[in-house]
């Protein structure tokens, strides 16, 4: 039985399992605090009672973080500070015994550096602060899935081994595939579009994404979990933006209702449910605004993309001018967008979405016409590398668009965490390949 259910079973015999969170061995009584993923419960053992002799001896040898199975009666006990109840045990079985000295104090996140904690991630995740991150992240993904299913999307699963380097041809992991080379997928982009050519119309995927970036910033990683979606029948990338803002609003509204108080109490941040539509600004206009409002000046050649500082200032502007944590940035130059973005008057029909000062999404209407797509691939010097992909468009493909968003980065921003190392179950970076 889970600990959160015990209040429904006062004066009944129950059986629970969990970790030994704490041990207090006093002169006349022993107290154990047992923890499972749903909560904690006090176990009270009177030393003077003859029937408890074996249990007392067992507890004398017990160590914190051991796992136990306990049978006993649940009593309502207002004097007990922990949830006003306790279990009087009739049997305690040690299912595994922990070594007495832990590598670090798992209840204190500040007791060890993050890299040390990552080396013992299985212990680090026993910390309530860390464990709640993934409870919330699970709810986040659940709500995104629910929204998309309601919108008639179908979930697919695309391959992560590819015969050619994807998208840009750079920053890919090369692996040996029997007698030839293969590459880990940077994204499911090509296969999402293949699904459009197949007539699937509305698809999404939640799966691993690989980027061979030797970057050690707080928001980059070599492997992460991405949400990618694609849908057909659109006339403009505005429809892609509209779908994304609806999806994020749905997710944040439900997260706020279920975990808003927990997030405020533990992570000291508010879950803000946005209003729609999110503000939009062209890239060139944004740089003019940032210079006028915040005296932010950079060289002209750097204004063809958003700098990290510009992302932060764009958020500040969105909050001040629109009272929005989100802002879409559009009209990037074609040399900074992928070859498969549709162009109108040589302007890529896509966007980046900034949330709380960090880019979380690149989205676009895709080029679905074979001749134009082939020309744009040639322009980027990629035609040979993407020949298999171009085949998808030879036999008709409907207009379509989509976007990708990192689940780990979304979690980091939602909870105001300092790094992706905190929001990923297992972090992967240039210097982290284990555990």
N, C-alpha and C positions, 0 to 999 in steps of 0.2 A: 504494500500500500504506500502511496506517496504521502509525504508529510503534510502537504496542503489539504489533504482529505481528512485528517485526523479529527478535526473539530466536529465532524459529523458522526463520530464513533466513540463519544465519551462513555466510560464504564464498560467498554468492550475489549476483548482480546484482539490484538492486532499483530501484524508482522511488518517490520520496515527494514530497509537496507540503505546504507549510505556510508559516507566518510566520517571519521572521528574528527570533528572540528575543534574540539577542546576537551581537556580533562582537568577536573579539580578533585584532588584526592585529599579530603580533610580527615580529621580525627575520627569522626563518627559517621561520616557519610561520603559517598562518592557521587560526583556529577559528571555525566558525559553530555556533550552537545553533539548531536548527529545531524549531518547535512546531506540532503539530496538536492536535485536541481530545482525543487519546488519550495524549499524552505529548510528550517532548522527546528529541532525538538530537544528538550532536556530529558535525560534519562536519570532517574534518582535511585540510588542503591543504598539502603540502610545497612551499615556494617554489622550492627548488633544482632541482626536476624540470622539465625542459624542457616536457614534455607538459602541465604545469599553467599555462603562461604566460598563456593566455587567461582561465583561471579566476581566477588571481591578480589580473589587471587588472580583471576584473568585480567581484570582492570589494572591491577598492580603492574602487569607486564605489557599493557597496551601502550601504543604510541600514537601521537597525532597523525592524521592522514591515513591511518589504517582503514580498511573497510570491514564492516560488521553487518551481521544480520541479527535483529533483535525481536524477540517475542515478549509481549507483556500487555498490561491494561493501561488504556489511556484515561487519565483523570483530569478533570477541569480543576485548575489550581490558580486562583487569582493572585496568590503571592509570588508565583513564578513570573519573572519579568519577561521571559521569552514566550510570547503568544499566550500566556495565561493557562498553560497546560503542561503535563509531564507524562512520561511513561514509567510505570513501575515494572521492571523487567522480571520475567520468569526464566528467560534463557538469552544468553549472548553468545553468538558464534563469530569468531574472527575469520573472515573469508580471505583476507590478505593482511600481512603485517608490514607496515612501512618502516624503513630505516629511521632511527631516531633523529638524525641530523639531516635536515633538508638543505638543498643548495642555496636557498635564500628564503626569506620570510614571505611566504606567499600572500599573506593578508595585507602586506604593506608594499604597494607598487613602487615606492621610492627606495626600497631596501636594496635594489639591484638595478644596474643599467638595462635599458631595453634589449640590447644585444645578448646580455646574459640571460634575461628572461626568455628570449626567443629560443635559446639553446635548450631550455627546459619548458617549452611551450605547454606541454601536457600538465605541468604544475601551475604555470602562470594562469592558465584558463580556469583553474579552480577558484581564483579570486573572483568575488561576486561582481566587482566592477567590470572585469573582462567577460565573465560569463553572460552578463546582461547584454553586452554588445551584440552577441550572436543570437540571443533571443529576439532582440529588436530587428536585427538584420533579416532574420527568417521571416518576421512579420512584414518587413518592407518588401521582400521578394514575393511573398504570398499575395500582397495587395496588388502589386504590379501584374502578377499572373491573373488574378481575378479580374482586374480591369480589362486586360487584353482578351481574356476568354469571353467576357461580356460583349466585347466589340467584334466577336466572331473571328479572332485570331487563332491560328493553329500553331502549336509548339513543335518544332522540328529539331533535329540533332545532326549537325554537319561535321565532316571529318576535320581533324586537327593536323593530320599529315597531308601535305600537298606536294605534288610533283614539281611545282615551280614556285619561285618566291612571289608572295602575294603583294598586291597593291603597288607599293613604291619600289619593291625590289631591294630594299635596304632594311636594316634592323630586324633581320629574321634569324632564327636559330636553324642552322644546317645540321642535319642528322644523316647517318648512314642507313640507307633503306635497301637491304640486301646488296645488290651489285650496283646501286646508283645512289644519287643524292636525293634527299627529301627535305622539306622545310616545315617547321611548326607554324601553324596559321596565325597571322597577325590579327585576323578578324574573320568572321564567317561571311564577309561582304560578298564575295563572288558567288557563294552557294545560296545566300539569301536571294540574290538576283536570279539565279538559276531557278529557284522556286517560283519566282514571278513568271519566268518564261514557261514553266511547267503548268501555269494556271492555278497555282495555290492561292493567289490573291492576297492573303493576309497571314503572315507568319512571324513568329518570334523564336528566339533561342536564349537560354541562359546557360553559359558554358565558359570554359577556360579560353583565355586569349594570351598570346605570347609576344613579347617585345624584347628584342636583344639590344636594350639600351643600357649603356654603362652609366646610369644616372643614380645618384644617391640622395635625391631630394626627398622630402617628406611625402610626396604624392606620386612617385613613380615606382614601378615594380616590374620585374621581368615576366611575371605570370599573374594574371588577375582574372576575376570572374566578370564577364561582360554580359549585359543584356543588349541584344540586337534585334531589331524588327524591320520589316519591310512590308509595304502594302501597295496594291495596284489601283488603277483607276483615278489617279490624281491629276489635277490640272496645274498645280502650283506647289512649291515647297511650303507655302503658307499652310497648306493642309497638314503637312508633316509637323510643323511647329504647333499647330492647334491640337493635334493628337497628343503630342508630348506634354503640353501644358495641362491638358485634361488628365493625363495619366499621373503626372506628378502631384497635381492637386488632389486627386482621388487617394493616392498613397499617403500623402501627408495628413489629410483629414482623418483617415482611419488610424494612422500611427498616433496622432495627437489624442484621439479619443481613448485608445487603449493604453498607450505608454507615455502620454504627455507629462503626467505627474512624475513618473519614474525618471524620465529624461531630465526634467527640471531638477529633481532632488539629487540624482547621482552625477549627472554630467553638466549641471549648471547651465543649461541652455534651453531656450524655448523652441517648441515646434510651431512654426508659423505656417498656417494654411494660406497659400497665396490667393490673390484675386486674379481673374482672367479678363482680358488677355495680358500676357506678360509684355512689358515694354520692348520695343524694337528700335535698333539704331544701326545705321550703316557704319562700316569700319572707319572710313575717312571722316565722317561726321563725328564719330566718337573721339577721334584724336583731336579734332578741333575743340570739342567740348572739354576734354581733359586739359588742354593747354589753357583755355580761357578760364575755367573754374579752379583748376588746381596747379596751374603753371607747370604742367608736366610736358617737357620737351625732349624729344629724341630725334635722331637723324632720320631724314625722309626715307632712306632705304629700309629702315626698321619698321616703318608704318604699314608694311604690307601684311603684317600679322599682329596678333595681340601679344605684348610682352607680359610677363608675370605681374609687373607693377601696374600695367594698364588694366589687367583683369581686376585687380583689387580696387582701382579707382573707378572702374565701370560699375562695380557693386556699390561703391559709395554714392556715385551719381544716381544709380537706380533707386537707392533708398531715399536720397534727398529729394529727387525730382518726382519719383513715381511711387514711393513707399512700397517698393518691391524688392525682394531678395533676389529676384531673377531678372535677367535681361538677355534678349537675343541680339547677337551681332551678325549682320549680313553684309553682302557685297564685298567679299574677299577677292583679291586678284587671282586670276586663273593659275598662276605659277605656285600658289600656296594651297590649292585644292586638288583633290585626286582627279585623274583623267576621266573617271566615270560620272562626275558631276555634270548635269545638264548646264548649258550656258545660254544666256540670252544677251545679245549685244556684247558677247565676250565676257559677260559677268556670270560666274558660277551661281547657280540657283540653290544656294545652301546657307547654312548658318552655324555658328557656335552658340551654345547656351552657357551663360555664366551664372553660378549660384554661390552666393556668399563669397564672392571674390575669386572663384576658381572655375575654370572651364570644365564642364561635366559632359558635354555632348557636342559632336559634330554630326549634323544631319543635312539632307539635301534631297532634291528631286534628281533622279538618276537619268543619264542619257540612255535611252532605250533603242535608238535607231542605229542599226548596224554600221552604216557607212560613216556616220558622224563619230560614233564611238571608236571605230577603227582609226579614224584620222586623229582623234585626241590621244589615243594610245601611242600612235606613231610620234606625235608631237613630244610626248614624254620619254620617247626612246624605249617603250615597253612592249611594242607589238608582238615580238617573238615570245616574250615571257608570258604573255596573257592570251596566247592563241586559243587555248582550251576555253577560256572565259568568253572570248568573242564569239565562239560557236553558239553560245546560248541565244544570241540575238539574230541569227541568220534566218530563222523560220517564224518570225513574228514574236513580239514581246510587248505587253501593254505598258503604258506610262506608269511609273511607279517611283516611290521614294521611301526613305527610312532614316534611321539613326542608330547610334550605339551609345551606351552609357555604362560606366564602370560601377558595379555594385559596391565594391570596397571603398571607392572614392565617395560615392553617395552616402555610405554609412559614416565615413570619417567626417563629412561636412554636417550631416544630420546631428551627430553627437558632439560636434566641436572637438574632435580628437586631434592630438598633435601630429599624428603620422598615420600613414597606411599600415605601418607595422602593427598598430593597435587594432585596426578594423579588419584585418585579414586573419583567418583561422591559422594559416601557416604562410608567413611572408617569404617571398622569393625576391632576391636582389643580387647584384653582382657578387656580393660577399656572403650570401646566404643560400646554401643549397641543402642544408640539413637543419632540423630533422625532416 
